[in-house]
Amino acid sequence: MPQELAHESTFLRLLFLKNPKQTSFIKPPLGWFFYVIILPMNNPIKDKIRSSLLKKRGLLTNHEQQSKSERIANNIIQSRLLAPAKKIALYHAVQKEADPASLIDNKDLYSQAQFYLPVLSSDKSQGLTFAPVNQNTQYKNNQFMIPEPIVGLNEYISPEALDVVIMPLLGFDLSGNRLGMGGGYYDRCVAFKKSKPQKPTLIGFAYDFQQVDPLNKEPWDIGLDAIATESRFINF
């Protein structure tokens, strides 16, 4: 699940697989396996919503994923929110997540921008740090098998230095609340926005069907500044 584990969609992968042979996670690290099992029990209501949305997302064909993702990206472009941004964070889409990769294809629109991808931070309280990427970037998989850029230690930047973060999610409501897979990685890395509503601008990247009824906001949840789907762009 997740980039929320770097992000959310790889995080609970085993929990929802009926056939373990479908994945390379045949023998996951013991600590990770228990974390996946225990975490969903934190909120049974949200866990039920997650399960339903994962099933819907899993039914998408590759063509549907690509087509919808390109429309979502176009709505972000049309919003002009990225136009002045110099440092923009995206994410690697996994498990049929809406894929923001086509944003990079519009290089002429962001000729002055540098794109970044999340990397699991060694500081667990921080959750994520961000690494620059370009067409020559090499990658390696983290412990959740999500590709992370291979860069020098001095190239990583903190989320405070970003202008925009395009965020993966499993669900959202019309108040800007975001439902991830429960790992809390993004919430931790932008927790500073609770006391100082400032950059980066947080934009959810989602399919229309991921809209849910109003979510109960937890004390640690960080809301979105905007949400983009294939049919609309909403500022909160």
N, C-alpha and C positions, 0 to 999 in steps of 0.2 A: 504494500500500500504505500507505501508511501514515501513521498519526499518529506513527508512529515517525519520521516525517518530519515530522511534526508529528503525524502518527502513521504507523503503518506501512503502511497499506494502499494509499496512493497512490504510494509510493516506487518500487515495481518494476512499476508498471502496464504500461508499454510492453513490458517484457520478456516478459510473458505474454499479450499481445494478438496474435491472429492477424490481425486486421483493424484497422489504424490508424484507419480511418474511424469506428470505434466511439467514439472519444474526441476531445476538443478538443485533445489534445496532438499536433497534426500536426507541428509543428516545435519540439520541446522545446529549451530552452537547451542549448548544446553541452556545457557543464561538467556539467550534470545528467545528460545522456544517458550520458557516459562513466562517471560515478559509478555509475549503475545497472548498466552492463555489467560493471564491474570488481568491484563489491562482492560478488556472489554467489560469486565464485571463491574467497573466503576460506575457505570450509568446504563442500566438495562434499557431504558427508553431510547437513549441515543444509539445504543448498540443495535437495537431493532431497526432504527432508521438507517444506520450504516449498512446493515446486512441487505436491506431492500434496495438501497442505492447501488451497492456493489453488484447485485444481480442485474439490475437494469443496465448498468454501464458495461457489464460483461457481455450483454447481448448485442452490442454495437458491432457492425462489421467494420473492417479496416477502412473501407470507402466512407462509411458514415462518420467514423472518427475523424478522418482527414477533412472531409467536406465541412463538417460542423466546426472543427477547429479553425479552419481558414476563415470561416464567417465570424467566429468569435474574435480572431485576430484583427479582421477588418474593422469590426466595431470599435476596438481599442484604437486603431489608427485614426478612424474618423473622429474619435473623441478629442484628439489633439493633446491628450495628457502626456504622451511620450515625446512630443516635439521638443520641449526644452530640456529634457532629461539627458544627463551626461553619463550616468551609471545606472544600468537597468539589469535587474536580476530576473532570470527565467528559471525553468526547471526541466528536468528530463521526465517526459511523460511515460508512465508504465501502466500496465493493466487497463488499457483502453481509456486512460485519462484524456481529457481535452489537452491537446498538444500545442503549446505556444511557439514551437520552433519556426513557424512561418513568419513570425515577427522579424526574425533575423534576415529573412530574404528581402525585406524592404530597406536595404542598406542606404539607399539614397535619401530616405526620410530621416535616418538617424546617422548621418555621416560623422557626426561628432561624438556619438555615443559609444561606450564600451559595455559589452554584455558580460554578465557574470552568472555562475551557477553555484548552488549551495553545496557546502561540504560539511560533513559532521564535524563539529568542534570538539577538540580535546577537553574543553571546558564544558561540562555537561550543563552547567547553569546557563550557558550562553546558547546552547542548542546547535546553532549553525553559524558558520562563517562563509565568506563568498570568495570565489576565485575567478579571475578573468578568463575569457575564452575567445578563441579566434579559429580560423579554418585550419590552423596547424596544431591546435591543442591536442595533446595525448591524454588518454583517460585510463583510469583503473577503477575497478568495482570496489565499493566499500563493503562492510560486513553484511549489508542488506542487498548486495548485488546491484546497487545503483551506481552508474558511472559518475566518477568525480574527476575534475581536471587535475592534471599533474602540473603543479607550478611551484615556484620557489616560495619559501616561507615569507619573504618580504612582499609577495604579491597579493596575499590574502587581505581582504578588507572587512571591516565590521559592518553590520547592517545600517548603522548610523550614517555611514558614508555613501549609501545608495540613495538615488533619487526616486526610483520606482522598484517595487517588488511585485512581479507577476506570481500569484500564489496558487498552488494546487489546492483542491478541496474536494470533499465528498458531497457536501450539501451547503446551502446558504438560505437565509431568509431575507425578507425585504427591509429589515432593520440593519443589515450589514453584518449580522452574526454569521460566522463561518464554522462549519462542522468538518473537522478533519478526522483522521483515524484514531486520534486519542494520544498520540505520542507527545504532543505539546512542543515540538521542536520550533515551529515558527512562532508560537506564542512566546516562548522564552527568548528567542533572538530579537523580537521587537517589543519586548515588555516595557522598554523605556518610553514607548508612545503613550502608555497609560498616564504618566505624569506630565509628559511633554508632547502633546499632539503636534508632530512635526514630520519632516521627511524621515523615511521614505513613504511615498504614497503606496498603499497596499491595494492592489487590484486583483480580485478573484477572477479566475479563468474557468468558466463552467458551462456545462450544457443546460439548456432550459429545464430539462426534467430533474435537475438537481436542486431546484427550488423546493423548499419544504415549509411547513407551517412554522410559526414563530418558535424559535429555539430558546430554551432557558440559558441565559448567559452565566457562565461560571466566573468567579472572581479573577481568574487568570486569563480569561479569553480576551483576545485583542480583535476588535472589529475591523471590517474592511472599510476602505475609503470609497471603493467603487466595485462594481461587479460587471463583468462582460459575459454575455451569452451569445448564442448564434442569432438571437432575434433583437437584442437590445443592449444598451449600455446605461447603467444606473449609477449616479453619484449619490453617496449617502451624506 
